[in-house]
């Protein structure tokens, strides 16, 4: 059974002022390029549950690391379920 919700999973980096697209914080986690943590696992769980329209957004891998791109913002507007993983 295919479930029709559009799900967007976002793993946001830590920012200095806590804003969604602010300056990246300099902490122990930002010193190393750790891979994404929870988003790939959550995507796999959703797919196994029958959801197909799932997009994972991990800004640390964008052209400008830590910044959201125009397509990311468009997906936010078009999504039914938005999960922010901090």
C-alpha positions as CSV (number, residue, x, y, z in Angstrom):
1,X,0.0,0.0,0.0
2,X,1.4,3.4,-1.0
3,X,0.7,6.3,1.3
4,X,0.4,9.6,-0.4
5,X,1.9,12.2,2.1
6,X,4.8,14.3,1.0
7,X,7.4,14.0,3.7
8,X,10.4,16.2,4.1
9,X,13.2,15.3,6.6
10,X,15.7,18.0,7.4
11,X,18.9,17.7,9.5
12,X,19.9,21.2,10.4
13,X,23.4,22.2,11.5
14,X,23.9,24.2,14.7
15,X,23.8,28.0,14.2
16,X,25.2,30.8,16.3
17,X,21.9,32.6,16.8
18,X,19.5,29.7,16.4
19,X,18.0,30.9,13.1
20,X,17.1,28.4,10.4
21,X,19.6,29.8,7.9
22,X,22.0,31.7,10.2
23,X,25.8,31.6,10.6
24,X,27.1,28.2,11.5
25,X,28.2,27.6,15.1
26,X,31.8,26.7,15.9
27,X,31.4,23.7,18.2
28,X,33.0,20.3,18.6
29,X,30.6,18.8,16.1
30,X,31.2,21.4,13.4
31,X,35.0,20.9,13.6
32,X,34.6,17.4,12.0
33,X,32.5,16.5,9.0
34,X,30.4,13.8,10.7
35,X,27.9,12.1,8.4
36,X,24.2,12.7,8.8
37,X,22.8,11.0,11.8
38,X,19.0,10.5,12.1
39,X,17.6,11.6,8.7
40,X,18.7,8.5,6.7
41,X,17.3,6.2,9.3
42,X,14.0,8.1,9.5
43,X,13.8,8.0,5.7
44,X,14.3,4.2,5.7
45,X,11.6,3.8,8.3
46,X,9.1,5.9,6.3
47,X,9.8,4.0,3.1
48,X,9.4,0.7,4.8
49,X,6.0,2.0,6.2
50,X,4.9,2.6,2.6
51,X,5.5,6.3,2.0
52,X,7.2,7.1,-1.4
53,X,7.4,10.9,-1.7
54,X,10.2,11.4,0.8
55,X,13.0,14.0,0.5
56,X,15.9,14.3,2.9
57,X,17.6,17.7,3.1
58,X,21.0,17.8,4.8
59,X,22.4,21.4,4.3
60,X,25.9,20.4,5.3
61,X,26.1,18.7,1.8
62,X,24.7,21.7,-0.1
63,X,26.8,23.8,-2.5
64,X,27.2,26.4,0.4
65,X,27.5,24.2,3.4
66,X,25.0,24.9,6.1
67,X,22.8,27.1,3.8
68,X,19.4,26.0,2.5
69,X,19.0,26.3,-1.3
70,X,16.0,27.6,-3.2
71,X,14.8,24.1,-4.0
72,X,14.9,23.3,-0.3
73,X,12.6,26.2,0.5
74,X,10.2,25.2,-2.4
75,X,10.0,21.7,-0.9
76,X,9.1,23.1,2.5
77,X,6.1,24.9,1.0
78,X,4.9,21.8,-0.9
79,X,5.3,19.3,1.9
80,X,2.6,17.7,4.0
81,X,4.9,16.6,6.9
82,X,8.1,18.5,7.8
83,X,10.5,16.9,10.3
84,X,13.4,19.0,11.6
85,X,16.2,17.1,13.2
86,X,18.5,19.2,15.2
